[in-house]
Amino acid sequence: MDRRDDVVTALHRIFLSAGIGSAKQVEAVRALGRAGGPQAAQLIGQIYQEAFSGSAIQMACIAALGEAARAYPSVLPGTE
């Protein structure tokens, strides 16, 4: 895997292949957050929207979005 997006894609495939609500899915979401970047954030948001309300997956998505945000600059270049 040469790029972050390759890792994000692999993690998303792991998430999709795991049993619904399984520990494997929760860990895949957490790993997506640690991978970070726009693609990961978009996938985490999608997973959150499709998960059952109040589920462990939704809670993992909330934490993962926070982690994914670390990959973004706090201020966009040229907007200071």
The 8 nearest C-alpha neighbors of each residue, nearest first, counted from 0:
[[1, 5, 2, 6, 3, 4, 9, 7],
 [0, 2, 5, 3, 6, 4, 7, 8],
 [3, 1, 5, 4, 0, 6, 7, 8],
 [2, 4, 6, 5, 7, 34, 1, 0],
 [3, 5, 7, 2, 6, 8, 38, 39],
 [6, 4, 8, 2, 3, 7, 0, 9],
 [5, 7, 9, 3, 4, 8, 10, 0],
 [8, 6, 4, 10, 9, 5, 39, 11],
 [7, 9, 11, 5, 6, 10, 4, 12],
 [10, 8, 6, 12, 11, 7, 5, 13],
 [11, 9, 13, 7, 12, 8, 27, 6],
 [10, 12, 14, 8, 13, 9, 7, 15],
 [13, 11, 15, 9, 14, 10, 16, 8],
 [12, 14, 10, 16, 11, 15, 17, 9],
 [13, 15, 24, 11, 12, 27, 17, 16],
 [16, 14, 12, 13, 17, 11, 24, 18],
 [15, 17, 13, 14, 12, 18, 24, 11],
 [18, 16, 14, 15, 24, 23, 13, 19],
 [17, 19, 21, 20, 16, 24, 23, 15],
 [20, 18, 21, 17, 24, 15, 16, 14],
 [21, 19, 18, 24, 56, 22, 55, 25],
 [22, 20, 23, 24, 18, 19, 25, 17],
 [21, 23, 25, 24, 26, 20, 18, 27],
 [22, 24, 26, 21, 25, 17, 27, 14],
 [25, 23, 14, 27, 21, 22, 26, 17],
 [24, 26, 22, 28, 27, 23, 56, 59],
 [25, 27, 29, 23, 28, 24, 30, 22],
 [26, 28, 30, 24, 14, 29, 25, 10],
 [29, 27, 31, 25, 30, 26, 24, 60],
 [30, 28, 26, 32, 63, 31, 27, 59],
 [29, 31, 33, 27, 32, 28, 26, 34],
 [32, 30, 28, 34, 29, 33, 39, 7],
 [31, 33, 63, 67, 66, 35, 29, 30],
 [32, 34, 30, 35, 31, 66, 67, 29],
 [35, 33, 31, 32, 30, 7, 67, 36],
 [36, 34, 67, 32, 33, 70, 39, 31],
 [35, 37, 39, 70, 38, 67, 40, 34],
 [36, 38, 40, 39, 41, 35, 67, 71],
 [39, 37, 41, 40, 36, 42, 4, 7],
 [40, 38, 42, 41, 37, 36, 35, 31],
 [39, 41, 37, 43, 38, 42, 67, 64],
 [42, 40, 38, 44, 39, 43, 37, 45],
 [43, 41, 45, 39, 44, 40, 46, 38],
 [44, 42, 46, 40, 45, 41, 60, 39],
 [43, 45, 47, 41, 42, 46, 40, 48],
 [44, 46, 42, 48, 43, 47, 41, 49],
 [45, 47, 43, 49, 44, 48, 50, 42],
 [46, 48, 44, 57, 50, 45, 49, 60],
 [49, 47, 45, 46, 50, 44, 57, 51],
 [48, 50, 46, 47, 45, 51, 44, 52],
 [51, 49, 47, 48, 46, 57, 52, 56],
 [50, 52, 54, 53, 49, 57, 56, 48],
 [51, 53, 54, 50, 57, 48, 47, 49],
 [54, 52, 57, 51, 55, 58, 56, 50],
 [55, 53, 57, 56, 51, 52, 58, 50],
 [54, 56, 58, 57, 59, 53, 20, 25],
 [55, 57, 59, 54, 58, 25, 60, 20],
 [58, 56, 60, 47, 54, 59, 55, 50],
 [57, 59, 55, 61, 60, 56, 54, 62],
 [58, 60, 56, 62, 57, 61, 63, 55],
 [61, 59, 63, 57, 58, 62, 47, 43],
 [62, 60, 58, 64, 59, 63, 57, 65],
 [61, 63, 65, 59, 60, 64, 66, 58],
 [62, 64, 32, 60, 66, 29, 65, 61],
 [65, 63, 67, 66, 61, 62, 32, 60],
 [64, 66, 68, 62, 63, 67, 61, 69],
 [65, 67, 63, 32, 64, 68, 69, 33],
 [66, 68, 35, 32, 64, 69, 65, 70],
 [69, 67, 65, 70, 66, 71, 64, 35],
 [68, 70, 67, 71, 66, 65, 35, 72],
 [69, 71, 68, 35, 36, 67, 72, 66],
 [72, 70, 69, 68, 73, 36, 67, 35],
 [71, 73, 74, 75, 70, 69, 76, 68],
 [72, 74, 71, 75, 69, 68, 70, 76],
 [75, 73, 72, 76, 78, 79, 71, 77],
 [74, 76, 78, 72, 77, 73, 79, 71],
 [77, 75, 78, 74, 79, 72, 73, 71],
 [78, 76, 79, 75, 74, 72, 73, 71],
 [77, 79, 76, 75, 74, 73, 72, 71],
 [78, 77, 76, 74, 75, 73, 72, 71]]
